[in-house]
């Protein structure tokens, strides 16, 4: 009898274990974050609240995300959830690779699409569906070293407001004998280069679908002048935004064009009075523009666990009031940020968001962006003049838009 009881007990234990195993859900998440950053931190918090769901987080390099994701989807090895840069959502949504979240949002007590700001909402919208939730938003502005301004006789309370003032300040602040440049920015042949250049084009009246303009050539020639005169480092052509801002943090550049994602490490690395200002405009009274950045949390259409995946997206969305102080993003929805860190810089980026514009959206955005990148590179390396380079880019873009 005892052996029979033990047998039943063992069988019951096995059945219980099997049931627990069956109920445990695993979600695979791809991100551009490193351990200790947004997705890793919040995945741990989510799992504490939902012990029946495991979130496996994997880091993919920003420049590799689109290609790696496309290959993984084609072979059936894609994640349940991934981060996608905002102009890439249309690329994947138009091919039926993302889950339309509209019915989930309509039932949600956490997410209200009307609370998401128009720019970030447009970035996840395609053909009437909503295919992601923004994790935050960002834009770019001009960081500057107020201590170096004072040393050079410049007024740190009156940063450059026009392109000419920016050029003059960069010239005064450049110290070749100290290997210190006036300004740092990124013209790298990736999406980051497009992201940084488009606002300059847009300030002159152009846009991603209208690049071959006199103003576009003026903007590109302005960048070229900064490089040709040694006011910006030659590796501007190959350096990411993260790396270019790193030179600012070390004091090797007096100004840098970058975004709020830099602030967490800037507070640790920059041992000087750093400030921020809106991007300078071509001349007083000109149109103002900035870039709309950050990315979106999306669910792959072939996820085996869409309900649990959306539960995780809801959890991430609930953290929007935290993103500025903890992760260096601007909120992408109407939430209150209590006691924002670096309040004066927060105010600059909050103002800049009023002028931030989407890249696209277009399902062939990578091809459009590549045409812009090629124009930037060929001009800055002296292979082609700005007007010709942008005409070539326009022909390629027209071909994409006409398909």
C-alpha positions in Angstrom: 0.0 0.0 0.0 2.8 2.4 0.9 4.5 1.9 -2.5 1.1 2.5 -4.2 0.7 5.8 -2.3 4.3 6.9 -3.2 3.6 6.0 -6.8 0.5 8.2 -6.8 2.4 11.0 -5.1 5.2 10.9 -7.6 2.8 10.8 -10.4 1.0 13.8 -8.9 4.3 15.7 -8.5 5.2 15.0 -12.1 1.8 16.1 -13.4 2.1 19.3 -11.3 5.6 20.0 -12.6 4.5 19.4 -16.2 1.5 21.7 -15.7 3.7 24.5 -14.3 6.1 24.0 -17.1 3.3 24.2 -19.6 2.0 27.4 -18.1 5.4 29.1 -18.1 5.6 31.5 -21.1 8.9 32.6 -22.6 9.2 35.8 -24.7 12.2 36.6 -26.8 13.1 40.3 -26.9 15.6 42.0 -29.2 16.9 45.4 -28.3 19.7 47.8 -29.1 20.2 48.3 -25.4 23.1 47.0 -23.3 22.7 45.3 -19.9 21.7 47.9 -17.3 19.7 49.9 -19.9 15.9 50.3 -20.6 14.9 46.9 -21.9 17.1 44.9 -19.5 16.0 46.9 -16.5 12.3 46.8 -17.3 12.3 43.2 -18.3 13.6 42.3 -14.8 10.9 44.4 -13.2 8.2 42.8 -15.4 9.3 39.3 -14.5 9.1 40.1 -10.8 5.5 41.1 -11.3 4.8 38.2 -13.7 6.8 35.1 -12.5 4.9 33.0 -15.0 6.5 34.9 -17.9 10.2 34.8 -18.8 11.7 37.5 -21.0 14.9 36.6 -22.7 16.7 39.8 -23.8 19.2 39.9 -26.6 21.3 42.9 -27.7 21.5 43.6 -31.5 23.7 46.4 -32.8 21.6 49.4 -34.0 23.1 49.2 -37.5 22.4 45.5 -37.8 18.8 45.4 -36.5 16.9 45.6 -39.8 19.0 43.0 -41.6 19.2 40.6 -38.6 15.5 40.9 -38.1 14.7 40.3 -41.7 16.9 37.2 -41.8 15.4 35.8 -38.6 11.9 36.3 -39.8 12.6 34.6 -43.1 14.0 31.6 -41.3 11.3 31.5 -38.6 13.8 32.4 -35.8 12.5 35.9 -35.1 11.8 37.2 -31.5 8.3 37.8 -30.1 9.1 41.5 -29.4 11.7 43.8 -30.8 12.8 47.4 -30.8 12.6 49.0 -34.2 13.8 52.5 -35.1 10.7 54.6 -35.9 11.1 54.9 -39.7 11.5 51.1 -40.0 8.0 50.3 -38.7 6.4 51.0 -42.1 9.0 48.7 -43.7 8.0 45.7 -41.6 4.3 46.5 -41.2 3.8 46.9 -45.0 5.1 43.3 -45.5 2.7 41.8 -42.9 5.5 41.0 -40.4 4.2 43.0 -37.4 1.1 42.4 -35.3 -1.6 45.1 -35.6 -2.1 46.2 -32.1 -5.3 48.1 -32.7 -7.7 45.5 -31.3 -5.4 45.1 -28.2 -5.2 48.8 -27.6 -9.0 49.1 -27.9 -9.4 46.7 -25.0 -6.5 48.1 -23.0 -7.0 49.9 -19.8 -3.4 51.1 -19.9 -2.9 52.4 -23.5 -4.9 55.2 -25.0 -3.7 56.0 -28.5 -5.1 59.5 -28.2 -2.6 60.2 -25.5 0.4 59.5 -27.7 1.9 62.6 -29.3 1.2 62.9 -33.1 4.7 62.4 -34.3 5.4 59.2 -32.3 1.9 57.9 -33.1 2.5 58.5 -36.8 5.7 56.5 -36.6 3.8 53.3 -35.6 0.8 53.8 -37.8 0.5 52.1 -41.2 -2.5 51.7 -43.5 -4.9 52.4 -40.7 -3.3 50.0 -38.2 -1.1 50.7 -35.1 1.9 48.4 -35.2 3.9 49.4 -32.1 4.1 51.5 -29.0 6.8 54.1 -28.7 9.1 53.6 -25.7 9.9 57.3 -25.7 10.9 60.0 -28.1 14.0 62.0 -28.7 15.3 64.8 -30.9 18.6 66.6 -31.3 19.9 69.9 -30.0 23.2 71.7 -29.6 25.2 70.8 -26.5 27.9 73.2 -25.6 30.7 73.5 -23.0 30.0 76.7 -21.1 33.4 76.7 -19.5 35.1 76.7 -23.0 32.8 79.5 -24.1 33.9 81.7 -21.2 37.6 80.8 -21.9 37.2 81.9 -25.5 35.4 85.1 -24.6 32.0 83.9 -25.7 28.8 84.4 -23.7 27.5 81.0 -22.5 24.1 82.6 -21.8 23.9 83.5 -25.5 24.7 80.3 -27.5 24.7 80.3 -31.4 21.2 80.9 -32.9 22.1 81.0 -36.6 24.3 79.0 -38.9 26.7 81.9 -39.2 26.9 82.3 -35.4 27.5 78.6 -35.1 30.4 78.8 -37.6 31.9 81.8 -35.9 31.7 80.1 -32.5 33.2 76.9 -33.8 36.1 78.8 -35.3 36.9 80.6 -32.1 36.6 77.4 -30.0 38.8 75.3 -32.3 42.3 74.8 -30.8 44.5 72.8 -33.1 47.4 73.0 -30.7 45.3 71.2 -28.1 43.7 68.8 -30.6 40.3 70.4 -29.7 37.6 71.0 -32.2 34.8 73.5 -32.2 32.0 71.1 -32.9 31.2 67.4 -33.2 28.4 65.8 -35.1 27.9 62.6 -37.1 27.9 62.3 -40.9 28.4 58.5 -40.8 26.9 56.6 -43.7 24.1 55.0 -41.6 20.7 56.1 -40.5 22.4 58.3 -37.9 23.9 60.5 -40.6 20.4 60.9 -42.3 18.9 61.6 -38.8 21.4 64.4 -38.2 21.3 65.9 -41.7 17.5 66.1 -42.4 16.7 68.9 -40.0 19.3 71.1 -41.8 17.7 70.3 -45.1 14.2 70.9 -43.7 15.2 74.3 -42.2 15.7 75.4 -45.8 12.4 74.2 -47.0 13.4 70.7 -48.3 12.4 67.3 -47.0 13.2 63.6 -47.5 11.3 63.6 -50.8 12.7 67.0 -52.0 16.4 67.0 -51.4 17.8 68.6 -54.6 17.2 72.1 -53.6 19.3 75.2 -53.4 18.8 75.1 -49.6 19.8 71.5 -49.4 23.1 72.3 -51.2 23.6 75.2 -48.8 23.1 72.9 -45.8 25.5 70.3 -47.1 28.1 72.9 -48.0 27.9 74.3 -44.5 28.7 70.8 -43.1 31.6 70.6 -45.7 33.0 74.0 -44.6 33.1 72.8 -41.0 35.2 69.8 -42.0 37.3 71.5 -44.6 38.4 74.2 -42.2 39.2 71.7 -39.4 36.4 73.0 -37.1 35.1 69.4 -36.9 37.2 66.2 -36.8 37.8 64.3 -40.1 36.3 61.1 -38.5 33.0 62.9 -38.5 32.4 60.8 -41.6 32.8 57.5 -39.8 31.8 58.3 -36.2 28.5 57.5 -34.6 26.5 60.1 -32.6 27.5 58.2 -29.4 31.2 58.4 -30.3 31.1 62.0 -31.5 29.4 63.1 -28.3 32.1 61.1 -26.4 34.7 63.7 -27.7 32.5 66.4 -26.3 32.4 64.7 -22.9 36.2 64.5 -22.8 36.6 68.1 -23.7 38.0 67.5 -27.2 35.0 69.3 -28.8 33.4 72.4 -27.5 30.0 71.8 -29.0 28.1 68.7 -30.1 24.9 67.9 -32.0 23.2 65.0 -30.2 20.2 64.0 -28.2 18.9 63.5 -24.6 20.0 59.8 -24.6 23.5 61.1 -23.9 22.6 62.7 -20.6 23.0 59.7 -18.3 26.6 59.2 -19.3 27.2 62.9 -19.7 26.4 63.4 -16.1 29.2 60.9 -15.3 31.8 61.8 -17.9 31.6 65.5 -18.5 33.5 67.4 -15.8 32.4 70.9 -16.9 29.4 73.1 -17.2 27.4 71.6 -20.1 24.3 73.1 -21.5 22.0 72.7 -24.5 20.3 75.0 -27.0 18.0 74.6 -30.0 19.6 73.7 -33.3 20.7 77.0 -35.0 18.6 78.1 -37.9 19.9 79.3 -41.3 19.2 83.0 -40.5 17.0 84.9 -38.1 13.3 84.2 -38.9 14.0 81.0 -40.8 12.0 77.9 -40.4 13.0 75.7 -37.4 13.3 71.9 -37.6 14.6 69.0 -35.6 14.7 65.2 -35.9 12.2 62.8 -34.4 14.0 59.9 -33.0 13.8 56.9 -30.7 12.1 53.7 -31.5 9.1 51.5 -31.0 8.3 48.3 -29.2 6.6 46.0 -31.7 5.3 42.4 -31.7 6.1 40.1 -34.6 3.0 38.8 -36.4 4.1 35.2 -36.0 4.6 35.4 -32.2 3.2 32.3 -30.4 2.3 34.4 -27.4 0.8 37.7 -28.6 -1.4 38.2 -25.4 1.6 37.9 -23.1 3.7 40.0 -25.5 1.2 42.8 -25.4 1.0 42.6 -21.6 4.7 43.3 -21.6 4.2 46.2 -24.0 1.6 47.6 -21.7 4.0 47.4 -18.8 6.7 49.3 -20.8 4.2 51.9 -21.8 3.2 52.5 -18.2 6.8 53.5 -17.4 6.7 56.6 -19.7 6.8 59.0 -16.7 10.2 57.5 -15.8 12.0 57.6 -19.2 13.5 61.1 -19.0 15.1 60.7 -15.5 16.2 57.1 -15.9 16.9 56.5 -19.5 17.4 59.8 -21.3 14.3 59.7 -23.5 11.5 62.3 -23.8 8.0 61.0 -23.0 6.1 60.0 -26.2 2.7 60.5 -24.6 1.0 63.0 -22.4 2.4 62.2 -19.0 3.7 64.3 -16.1 7.5 64.2 -15.5 8.0 64.9 -11.8 11.1 66.8 -10.9 13.0 66.3 -14.2 16.7 66.0 -14.0 18.7 68.8 -15.6 15.5 70.9 -15.9 16.9 73.6 -18.2 18.1 71.0 -20.7 14.8 69.1 -20.4 13.1 72.4 -21.3 15.3 72.7 -24.4 14.5 69.3 -25.7 10.8 69.6 -24.8 10.8 72.8 -27.0 12.7 71.1 -29.7 10.1 68.3 -29.9 7.7 70.9 -31.2 9.8 71.0 -34.4 10.7 67.4 -34.6 9.7 65.6 -37.9 9.3 62.0 -38.9 11.6 60.4 -41.3 9.0 59.2 -43.8 7.2 57.0 -43.0 7.7 54.9 -46.1 8.0 51.2 -46.5 11.2 51.6 -48.5 12.7 54.1 -46.1 16.1 52.4 -46.0 16.6 53.0 -49.7 15.6 56.6 -49.4 17.9 57.1 -46.4 20.8 55.4 -48.3 20.4 57.9 -51.1 20.8 60.7 -48.6 23.7 59.1 -46.9 25.5 58.7 -50.3 25.0 62.4 -51.1 26.4 63.4 -47.7 29.5 61.2 -48.1 30.3 62.0 -51.7 30.1 65.8 -50.9 32.0 65.8 -47.7 34.8 63.6 -49.2 35.1 66.0 -52.2 34.1 63.4 -54.8 31.1 65.4 -55.9 29.8 68.9 -55.4 26.7 69.2 -53.2 24.3 70.2 -55.9 25.2 67.2 -58.1 25.2 64.8 -55.2 21.7 65.8 -54.2 20.4 65.7 -57.8 21.7 62.1 -57.9 20.0 61.4 -54.6 16.8 62.9 -55.8 16.7 60.7 -58.9 17.1 57.6 -56.6 14.4 58.8 -54.2 12.0 59.6 -57.1 12.5 56.1 -58.3 11.6 54.7 -54.9 8.6 56.9 -54.5 7.3 56.2 -58.0 7.3 52.4 -57.5 
